[in-house]
Amino acid sequence: MADYDLIIIGSGPAGRAAAIQSGKLRRKVLVVDRKDRMGGVSVHTGTIPSKTLRETVLNLSGWRERSFYGRSYRVKEDIGADDLKARLHMTLEHEVDVLEHQFNRNHVDTLHGFARFTGPNEIEVATEADETRRITGDKFLIATGTRTYRPDYVPFNGRTVLDSDEFLDMAEIPRSLAVVGAGVIGVEYATMFSALDVRVTLIEPRDTFLDFIDTALMSDFTHQIKENGVDLRLGSKVEKIEDNGGHVEISLDNGRHVRAEMMLFAAGRMGATEKLGLEAVGLETDHRGRLTVDRKSYQTGVPHIYAAGDVIGHPSLASTSLQQGRVAACHALDTPTLPESPWFPYGIYSVPEISTCGMSEEEMQERGIPYEVGVARFRETSRGHIMGLEHGMLKMLVSLKTRRVLGVQIVGEGATELIHIAQAVLNLKGTVDYFVQNTFNYPTLAEAYRIAGLDAFNRMPIPEEYKVPKGKKGL
Ligand SMILES: Cc1cc2nc3c(=O)[nH]c(=O)nc-3n(C[C@H](O)[C@H](O)[C@H](O)COP(=O)(O)OP(=O)(O)OC[C@H]3O[C@@H](n4cnc5c(N)ncnc54)[C@H](O)[C@@H]3O)c2cc1C
């Protein structure tokens, strides 16, 4: 008899969801995490801290009110690092309390220490007190997530040259910030600090960024962040980074230099699989430390060992990790569950927000699907006027053949909440007609769906069954 039915390594969203699901199934489950508090990157250095920071920045800077009261309007003058950290600590404490309570309530055992496999059904956990414990399990879930990528040419020092895990520990808010890497994390932090009136330069080696987002939306977004003061340097490869005492000097391959008080290096993450003892169970990773799994069951090549969350790569989101962890636990514990729906949303919590679900216009074209587009601008909605929104748009892509909505892309206030309407319609195979037939709360930003739906509908052929037969009169 093994000590546990399921041993989970890592307490981020994937590990957390798997543990709670196992507890609900009344199975013996253990979660091991090397950190002294449970929650993973998501709670301690990633999702929750960055989103709390965003909320604090928008509130203290008075960002949302500036279209009414002017660009110099502030709720609080002289915002300091301590102002940002105060709310952060309160939120994180609360998150960890809720998580630990959930584990207790569901009889999930926890252990703090670094885990590594010592055999197909055994791990060794090195605890902080320099003790080691050997524990056996029937099944395992690797939910170890990722660590920051720290190449040798970057002189990280924890003060002025930081990675994304260290960034929120900054002692002072810099007057200027260079962000290397225009992926989701880089773009989020660059735009948040720009909203705090920090002079931000965003550097990206490629000529484009956030390529999975619709081009029309990206040009709207790029226009807005530039207008907000972000100096965007695309097609600029970093050649050298020097910490010159008072500032960081970044040399680019086009001969230009960027100087800033602080630099955030946000160019990628690696699967946290080092020293996990994978050789003891016969598993290998790719060059970025990631594991390959069957995407329906989350089994690795060794059937009793599962992997979920960022350690299996794309899409590397807390939201998808939660779902994957739960499905993996059900499969490992021989419990039937529903298959995952095909469409999930992407949320980018930049300023302004972006959120998408389904296909972009470029994808529709690549697949050769004939389509119509419907667009709504937030400033066309009454809610938008009330909120003083000058920007923001919703774009809807509709198949001409089936009338089904195949993609929605939103940039602007509330995008990450609004997108779930699109997600429901897409996964329930709904058509553009839904948005024409249904009444929406008024005034809301959600009304943008109705406007975009009507925009597409009015340009599409009217189905025979909707036409009023000739000669038939109204009442
Ligand atoms: C700055 C930032 C912002 C983000 N914003 C969002 C967002 O807005 N929305 C979103 O959906 N996603 C966001 N993400 C991504 C999200 O944080 C990750 O997708 C998510 O945390 C992955 O969860 P996970 O379960 O794979 O593990 P993680 O959260 O990465 O946790 C893994 C845990 O495993 C532990 N561990 C690792 N190795 C071992 C070992 N050998 N023994 C014991 N324990 C070990 C680690 O200590 C860690 O606690 C963001 C990420 C970052 C960095």
Ligand as a Chemical Component Dictionary entry (heavy atoms), coordinates in Angstrom:
data_LIG
# 
_chem_comp.id                   LIG 
_chem_comp.type                 NON-POLYMER 
_chem_comp.pdbx_formal_charge   0 
_chem_comp.three_letter_code    LIG 
# 
loop_
_chem_comp_atom.comp_id 
_chem_comp_atom.atom_id 
_chem_comp_atom.alt_atom_id 
_chem_comp_atom.type_symbol 
_chem_comp_atom.charge 
_chem_comp_atom.model_Cartn_x 
_chem_comp_atom.model_Cartn_y 
_chem_comp_atom.model_Cartn_z 
_chem_comp_atom.pdbx_ordinal 
LIG C1  C1  C 0 3.971  38.301 -13.759 1  
LIG C2  C2  C 0 2.989  37.228 -14.159 2  
LIG C3  C3  C 0 1.671  37.565 -14.380 3  
LIG C4  C4  C 0 0.742  36.578 -14.749 4  
LIG N1  N1  N 0 -0.564 36.939 -14.964 5  
LIG C5  C5  C 0 -1.483 35.994 -15.272 6  
LIG C6  C6  C 0 -2.857 36.342 -15.441 7  
LIG O1  O1  O 0 -3.235 37.496 -15.331 8  
LIG N2  N2  N 0 -3.740 35.370 -15.726 9  
LIG C7  C7  C 0 -3.362 34.065 -15.859 10 
LIG O2  O2  O 0 -4.227 33.195 -16.127 11 
LIG N3  N3  N 0 -2.063 33.701 -15.705 12 
LIG C8  C8  C 0 -1.123 34.626 -15.421 13 
LIG N4  N4  N 0 0.198  34.280 -15.245 14 
LIG C9  C9  C 0 0.579  32.882 -15.421 15 
LIG C10 C10 C 0 0.288  32.074 -14.158 16 
LIG O3  O3  O 0 0.911  32.653 -13.033 17 
LIG C11 C11 C 0 0.779  30.670 -14.366 18 
LIG O4  O4  O 0 0.151  30.169 -15.534 19 
LIG C12 C12 C 0 0.419  29.764 -13.208 20 
LIG O5  O5  O 0 0.980  30.230 -12.005 21 
LIG C13 C13 C 0 0.923  28.342 -13.474 22 
LIG O6  O6  O 0 0.473  27.533 -12.451 23 
LIG P1  P1  P 0 1.144  26.151 -12.106 24 
LIG O7  O7  O 0 0.120  25.394 -11.346 25 
LIG O8  O8  O 0 1.729  25.546 -13.303 26 
LIG O9  O9  O 0 2.335  26.445 -11.080 27 
LIG P2  P2  P 0 3.021  27.672 -10.417 28 
LIG O10 O10 O 0 2.040  28.726 -10.039 29 
LIG O11 O11 O 0 4.152  28.057 -11.277 30 
LIG O12 O12 O 0 3.557  27.011 -9.072  31 
LIG C14 C14 C 0 4.452  25.942 -9.067  32 
LIG C15 C15 C 0 4.874  25.638 -7.639  33 
LIG O13 O13 O 0 5.676  24.459 -7.666  34 
LIG C16 C16 C 0 6.699  24.593 -6.696  35 
LIG N5  N5  N 0 7.809  23.695 -7.039  36 
LIG C17 C17 C 0 8.573  23.716 -8.165  37 
LIG N6  N6  N 0 9.457  22.707 -8.149  38 
LIG C18 C18 C 0 9.254  22.026 -6.991  39 
LIG C19 C19 C 0 9.858  20.873 -6.402  40 
LIG N7  N7  N 0 10.797 20.184 -7.026  41 
LIG N8  N8  N 0 9.405  20.482 -5.183  42 
LIG C20 C20 C 0 8.423  21.154 -4.550  43 
LIG N9  N9  N 0 7.816  22.233 -5.067  44 
LIG C21 C21 C 0 8.214  22.662 -6.273  45 
LIG C22 C22 C 0 7.072  26.067 -6.772  46 
LIG O14 O14 O 0 7.656  26.486 -5.547  47 
LIG C23 C23 C 0 5.718  26.725 -6.993  48 
LIG O15 O15 O 0 5.155  27.098 -5.751  49 
LIG C24 C24 C 0 1.148  35.238 -14.874 50 
LIG C25 C25 C 0 2.484  34.890 -14.637 51 
LIG C26 C26 C 0 3.406  35.869 -14.275 52 
LIG C27 C27 C 0 4.837  35.471 -14.009 53 
# 
loop_
_chem_comp_bond.comp_id 
_chem_comp_bond.atom_id_1 
_chem_comp_bond.atom_id_2 
_chem_comp_bond.value_order 
_chem_comp_bond.pdbx_ordinal 
LIG C1  C2  SING 1  
LIG C2  C3  SING 2  
LIG C2  C26 DOUB 3  
LIG C3  C4  DOUB 4  
LIG C4  N1  SING 5  
LIG C4  C24 SING 6  
LIG N1  C5  DOUB 7  
LIG C5  C6  SING 8  
LIG C5  C8  SING 9  
LIG C6  O1  DOUB 10 
LIG C6  N2  SING 11 
LIG N2  C7  SING 12 
LIG C7  O2  DOUB 13 
LIG C7  N3  SING 14 
LIG N3  C8  DOUB 15 
LIG C8  N4  SING 16 
LIG N4  C9  SING 17 
LIG N4  C24 SING 18 
LIG C9  C10 SING 19 
LIG C10 O3  SING 20 
LIG C10 C11 SING 21 
LIG C11 O4  SING 22 
LIG C11 C12 SING 23 
LIG C12 O5  SING 24 
LIG C12 C13 SING 25 
LIG C13 O6  SING 26 
LIG O6  P1  SING 27 
LIG P1  O7  DOUB 28 
LIG P1  O8  SING 29 
LIG P1  O9  SING 30 
LIG O9  P2  SING 31 
LIG P2  O10 DOUB 32 
LIG P2  O11 SING 33 
LIG P2  O12 SING 34 
LIG O12 C14 SING 35 
LIG C14 C15 SING 36 
LIG C15 O13 SING 37 
LIG C15 C23 SING 38 
LIG O13 C16 SING 39 
LIG C16 N5  SING 40 
LIG C16 C22 SING 41 
LIG N5  C17 SING 42 
LIG N5  C21 SING 43 
LIG C17 N6  DOUB 44 
LIG N6  C18 SING 45 
LIG C18 C19 SING 46 
LIG C18 C21 DOUB 47 
LIG C19 N7  SING 48 
LIG C19 N8  DOUB 49 
LIG N8  C20 SING 50 
LIG C20 N9  DOUB 51 
LIG N9  C21 SING 52 
LIG C22 O14 SING 53 
LIG C22 C23 SING 54 
LIG C23 O15 SING 55 
LIG C24 C25 DOUB 56 
LIG C25 C26 SING 57 
LIG C26 C27 SING 58 
# 
